[in-house]
């Protein structure tokens, strides 16, 4: 029997127009990033099969985005509505990690089960958060929502590798944060790996013999590089890897019915720009 496939979309909800390459790569001698557009695009993702709707990360609200320098374009909730998806009909939310731009809006999904790696929860509720530097990328209101959902019995802690549904699996890689996860989704064009912040931009490819450089916000450089190698190993090819914050996702994939904030990832992207 053929593996079930999912329709897969990226929902863009904001852009940090002031972001530049110096904030995307660890300082490295003779390294030159090839991306032409260095703005930070903010996404979450949705996978839909005949009987399941899965949200991968849930973005944030406008107040949180503005406080962090992101120009808010549209709530992910509104994008879902435009796609004909009621937030009450979302079955699962996979949190790739708990940074402020990925773990918001959870209270707006009354029936969703939250899937989170336990190392992430231990980190944000443990001694590491006494250090101001380490707690910078987290939002306390969002973390309170996670704790409340846990006490409501709606949080499932994932393992190192877990099949959430036929054709959709979650993989713990760490690196960016202790509990960072990536997601592999079966689509009509083959498996697509949602890297989220295990690889922010194309030139953050730093696994094995790759020539890229890690993103500077990492808990473990070793694990970040290993995660990059895992992403490459799991994907059929580079065009089956969806990066966490790269503008190319919005530029290379077709829109859904002309809506520039919703792009289809279950069809092949256009070729990269010359020199990319």
N, C-alpha and C positions, 0 to 999 in steps of 0.2 A: 504494500500500500504506500502511495506517495506521501511524503511528509507534508503536513498542512503548511500553507504559506500565508504570510501576512502582508497587507498593505502597510506601507511605512512612510512616515512623514516627519519633517522637521518643522517645528513651530518657532519662528523667530519672534522674540518679544522686546528686544532692545539692542542698542549699539553703544559702546563706549568709543566716541569719536576722538577722544584724546589719548587713546592707547597707542603705543608705538613699539617698534621692534626691541628697544632697549628693555622693555618690561616683559618680554616674552621668551628670553633666552638667558641662560647663565652666561656670565662673561667668559668668553673663550677666545684665545688668540687665533687670528686668521679666519674666524668664522663669519660668513656673510649669509644672512637669510635671503632666500630667493622670493619670498612672498612680496607681491606688489602692494597689497593692501594690508596694513598692519592694525586696522581697527579690530576691536574685540566684539564679535557678534555673539549674542546670547540666545541660546536655543533650549528647548526641550523637545522630546520626540514622542510620537504615538504610533503604536503598532496595532492593527486591527485584523482579526480573522473573522470567520463566519460566526464564531460564538464567544469571542473574547476581545476586550479592549484594554490595552496595556499602555499606561503612560510611563515614559522613562524620564524621570526628573519632572519637576513641576514649576520651574522658574521662580519668580518672585513677584511682589506687587510693585506698584509704581513708586510708592514712598521709599521702599527699600532700594530700588534701582537708582532713584535720584540721589539718595544719600551716598551711593557708591560711584557716582559719575556716569551712570548709564542713562542714555536717552531712551525712555520707555516708548515703545511703539504701539503695543497692544497686549492686553492680558492673554496669557495662554488659555484662560477660561473662555474668553471671547472667541479665540481661534477655534477651539473645540466646538463651540456652539455653531459657528459658521460651517463647520464640517458636519453638522447634524449629530454631534455627540453631546449628550447631556452629561454634566459632571457626575450625576448620580448613577450613570451607566458605566463609568470607568470601574473595571473589575480589580485592577492591580496598579500600583505605583511602585516602580523600581527606583530607589534612590541610589544613584551611582556613588554619591557621597553627600555630605551635609553642609557644604559651603552655601553661603547666602543666596547665590544665583541659581541654585539647583533644588533647594529644599523648602521653598515657600508654598503657599496656597493649599496646604494639605487639608485644612479644615473645610475646604470647599468641595471635597470629594467624600460624601457621606458613606458610601458603600465600598470604597476601595480598601484592599489589603495592602499594607506597606511592606516592601521587601528591602531590608537593610543588612549590611554585614555587621556582625557583633563587634568587630574591632573598631568600627567607626563610632558606634555608640559608646564603647568603653573610653575612647579617646575624648569625646566631647563632654563626657560626664565625669572625667577623672582628673588626676593631678596636673596633667599637661595644661589644663585651662587656667591654671594660676598664672601662666606666662602670657602677658599681653600680646606678645608677638604671635604666639601660636593661636590665640583665640580671635585674631583679627578677621579671618575670612568667614566667621560664623555669626549667625544672627540669633540672639537669645530667644526672641519670640518664636522663631521657627523651631528651635530646639525644645521649647516648652510644648509646642504642638506634638512633636515626636514622642515626648514623654507621656503626654496625655493619651495619645493613640496607643501607646504600649499598655497603659493601664486599662484601656478599653478593650484590650485583647485583639487589636487590629494590626500589630506589627509581627511579621515573620522574619526571623533572623536566618540569613542565607549561609551556605557553606562555601567551600572553595570553588565548587562548580555545581550548578543546580539547574535542572530543566523546569522552568516555570510552567510551560505548556509545550506540547509537541511543536517543534520548530522555533522555540524561543528559550534561550538559556542565559544564565547569569554566571559571570566568572570573576572571582576575586583576584585583583592584581596588586593593590596597594600602590605605594610610591608617592603619588600626589597627596593623598591622605592615607592613614593606615587601612581604611576599609574601602578604598576605591574599587569599584566594580565596572566591568564592561559587559555589553549585552550583544549576543549574536542572534540575528533574526533571519529566518528563512523567508525569502521573497520570491517573486516570480523570476527575478534575474539571478537568483542564487543567494547564498548567505551574505548578509551585510553585518559588519561589526560596528556597533556604536561605541566609539572609543571614549566618549565623554572627555573628562579631563585627564584620562590616562595619556592622551595626546591632544594638546590644545590646537596646535598649528602643524602644518605639514613638516616643517623643519624641526619640530620636536621629536622626530623619529631618531631615536638614539640607541636602539637595541642592536646588540652584536656588532656587525660591521657597518651599520648605517652611519652616515656622516652628520646627522643632526645633533642638536644640543638640547638638554632638558629644559623645561619650563622652570623658572626660578622658585616658584612656590611648590616645594616638595618636602615631604617628611623623610623620605629615603631616596637618594639619587640612584642607588643600586636597584631598588625595586621599581623606580620609574623607568629605568633603562630596560629592565627585564619585562616590564609590562608592555613596552614598545615592541619587544621581540615577540611577545605572546600575541599581540594584535596582528602583526605581520604573518605569524604562523596560522592564525585562525581564519584570516580572510583569504578568499580566492585570489585576490590581487589588490593593488592600490586603490582602484576605483570601487572597491567594496568596503572601504574603510571610511567611516564618517567621523570627522574630527569635532572636538568639543566646542571650539570658538572661532573656527576659520571662516572668513567671509566667502571662501570658495563654495561652501555648501549652498549659500543663497544665490551665488552667481552661476554655478555649473549645473544645478538640477532644475528641472522644469517646475513651474508653479502649479498649484491646484486651482484650476479655473481662473487663472490670471491674478491670483492673490499673491503678492510678492512676499508675504510673511508666512506662507505655507508652501513648502516645497516637497516634491515627491522623491523619495529615496529608493523606491522599488523599481525604478527605471534607471537606465544608465545615464551618467552625467555627460555633458559635452566635454570635449578634450580640454586639457589645461591650456592656459595661455602660453604662447611661445616664451621660453626662458624660465617657465615655472618649474 
